[in-house]
Every structure is written in C-alpha cells, then in structure tokens.
Amino acid sequence: MDLQQRTATGNQHGTVLRPVLWVVLVISAALNAVFSSTLENPLVGVAFGLVALSAIAGLVVHHYRHRQD
C-alpha cells in the first residue's frame, strides 16, 4: 500500500473512536479523583480508575495500529 492509499484509507479509521476514548478518559479520571477522595468505599474510585486505564490502553493501541511507518 503506497502513501496515497494509506492516507486515503487511514483518515477513515478511528475518526469517532479516538475522541470517544479521550472523553471517556477525562471523565473517568475526574470521577476517579472525586470518588476516591469523597466516598468511604474506595472500590468506586478503583472502578473508574480501571476505566481510565482501559481508555489509555485503547488510545495506545489505536495509535500504534494507525501510525504511519
């Protein structure tokens, strides 16, 4: 696949996924901070922390799958 084909098809991949992952990351990180410091049960904060880590992993995987060599 040459550069023109990769650019034409590469712009279509993940046009929605990446912004959604960023929104999930920001919201879950904020909720993790709030619930970890305010609730007596830390498992709620841990759950949002795991969601944030999952979003980070998704962003990393998306980056490496769609980077240009």
Wavefront OBJ file of the C-alpha trace (Angstrom):
o trace
v 0.000 0.000 0.000
v 1.522 3.299 -1.007
v 1.301 6.561 0.918
v -1.685 7.937 -1.018
v -3.753 4.800 -0.427
v -2.783 4.709 3.240
v -3.654 8.382 3.691
v -6.987 7.982 1.914
v -7.996 4.941 3.939
v -6.189 5.914 7.144
v -8.246 9.036 7.724
v -11.425 6.975 7.861
v -10.223 4.637 10.611
v -10.904 5.775 14.123
v -12.447 9.119 13.324
v -15.013 8.520 16.067
v -13.109 6.131 18.299
v -10.240 8.402 19.317
v -12.361 11.362 20.526
v -14.674 8.965 22.374
v -11.696 7.382 24.123
v -10.399 10.823 25.125
v -13.788 11.828 26.538
v -14.032 8.547 28.453
v -10.510 9.069 29.788
v -11.136 12.613 31.012
v -14.499 11.809 32.592
v -13.323 8.606 34.259
v -10.157 10.255 35.591
v -12.196 13.094 37.072
v -14.710 10.694 38.618
v -11.861 8.564 39.932
v -10.386 11.580 41.719
v -13.743 12.658 43.125
v -14.922 9.266 44.326
v -11.533 8.206 45.665
v -11.417 11.208 47.946
v -15.065 11.547 48.999
v -16.551 8.093 49.471
v -15.795 5.679 52.247
v -15.852 2.772 49.802
v -12.719 3.090 47.610
v -13.934 0.447 45.145
v -15.981 3.029 43.250
v -12.862 5.110 42.639
v -10.932 1.994 41.691
v -13.606 1.085 39.134
v -13.318 4.492 37.468
v -9.540 4.165 37.605
v -9.766 0.887 35.721
v -11.989 2.529 33.124
v -9.388 5.297 32.749
v -6.596 2.734 32.339
v -8.665 0.907 29.734
v -9.160 4.133 27.793
v -5.415 4.798 27.928
v -4.720 1.288 26.645
v -7.244 1.806 23.858
v -5.598 5.077 22.846
v -2.150 3.462 22.781
v -3.367 0.516 20.707
v -5.192 2.862 18.337
v -2.070 4.986 17.942
v 0.188 2.040 17.121
v -2.293 0.470 14.731
v -2.850 3.674 12.767
v 0.577 5.275 12.788
v 2.349 5.785 9.537
v 5.603 3.906 9.062
l 1 2 3 4 5 6 7 8 9 10 11 12 13 14 15 16 17 18 19 20 21 22 23 24 25 26 27 28 29 30 31 32 33 34 35 36 37 38 39 40 41 42 43 44 45 46 47 48 49 50 51 52 53 54 55 56 57 58 59 60 61 62 63 64 65 66 67 68 69
